[in-house]
Amino acid sequence: MTSLQTSVLATPAPAPSVALDVARLAQLHKALADTLRLQSLRLLKNESFGVLELCRLLDIRQSALSHHLKVLAKAELVAPRREGNSIFYRRAFIADDDALAELKRAAFEAVDGLEIPPAQALQLEALQQERSELSLTFFNKNAEQFRENQGMIVERDKYDSSLVDVLEGLGLAPTAKVVEVGPGEGQFLLELARRYGEVIAVDNSADMLERSRATVAGYDNVTFVHGEAADATALLAGQADLVVFDMVLHHIATPAATFRDVAELLQPNGLLLVIELCSHDQDWVRSSCGDLWLGFEEGELDQWAASSGLQFEQSSNLALRNGFQIQMRLFRKPGVRSFIDAFSPHDQRANATTHN
Ligand SMILES: C[S@@+](CC[C@H](N)C(=O)[O-])C[C@H]1O[C@@H](n2cnc3c(N)ncnc32)[C@H](O)[C@@H]1O
């Protein structure tokens, strides 16, 4: 990769081993022995929520919820994360060498079998809708100036050449079917349209979609879908060779659910390339860039991918301006492609893809 600092092919460091002791065992059982705490864990199955959001979902006062969250965090069942002025909670990652790993997995599995009560389900839907509208309103209002604001985070020219290098390294066939979610003004879409047989551009902002359409004018291999990743499944379920999210996931209300939609789109052996901000604390991006999330920890992305059946393949980090850092993460949907696809003479991927 070019002038940017990169650390290619980094595999996450193994977690330190966590021994079993009677205090941890007791904490775990204590945390699980409460209806509200179990309901909180159920809600956190797929997404992270802020404390106030959880209060709304569970219809409980903040002081009472804080106590429950403390107990869950002490038992290492949830993990807090600061997002600007708010604290968000997600389910904790379970390290394989945690002596309580099996118990925790069994607890999560049991919790996931619980029905979400109708009142909570209604609030959940409303909340996700509100998050989506926040992001959508931003892009519909700021299509003109978003590039300028984004410039405070990335120097697009340098970053683009790195993306092109990564794309070349994937070794996809010229006949490949590729989806880009959130193409924005369409610079990367242009690279995809130049290289691959069939490209689908999906954006939930009509204004942004028009901008990307103008950028790739002249290419007749691009189909435009006004909507979200799930809306592309009507065209390409189980057939995509590559799905790309370039600085989009932090605008999406339900990133974990989006990974599941991608898994539906991909064919066996298909790839998901996520280019995304690393977790940061610069709250101003919410109002200036329409961000819903202040980046993501790599473990978060990996966990969502794994629970959608996608395997981590490679990662690379780019150092950028104003303290922001971008991570590129590549995931693969495991499986065997059909006989005809696998032996297509145009398909160079099996030989060209690099693994770690
Ligand atoms: C920050 S821009 C990134 C644009 C482009 N990929 C880039 O890196 O320059 C985010 C884009 O994602 C789109 N977007 C946001 N939420 C989306 C969603 N849920 N589904 C599809 N597109 C979305 C926005 O409309 C916008 O075009």
The ligand as an ORCA input file, in Angstrom:
! r2SCAN-3c Opt
* xyz 0 1
  C     -20.049      8.875      4.786
  S     -20.895      8.474      3.362
  C     -19.706      7.424      2.590
  C     -19.789      7.501      1.119
  C     -18.695      6.738      0.391
  N     -18.763      5.326      0.628
  C     -17.348      7.324      0.772
  O     -16.614      6.675      1.517
  O     -17.065      8.428      0.336
  C     -22.154      7.354      3.847
  C     -23.088      6.944      2.728
  O     -23.893      5.869      3.215
  C     -25.262      6.134      2.948
  N     -26.032      5.447      3.982
  C     -26.191      5.777      5.277
  N     -26.967      4.877      5.903
  C     -27.287      3.942      4.980
  C     -28.053      2.749      5.022
  N     -28.635      2.328      6.150
  N     -28.178      2.015      3.893
  C     -27.592      2.437      2.735
  N     -26.848      3.558      2.639
  C     -26.695      4.303      3.748
  C     -25.356      7.650      2.973
  O     -26.477      8.116      2.285
  C     -24.051      8.042      2.294
  O     -24.166      8.017      0.899
*
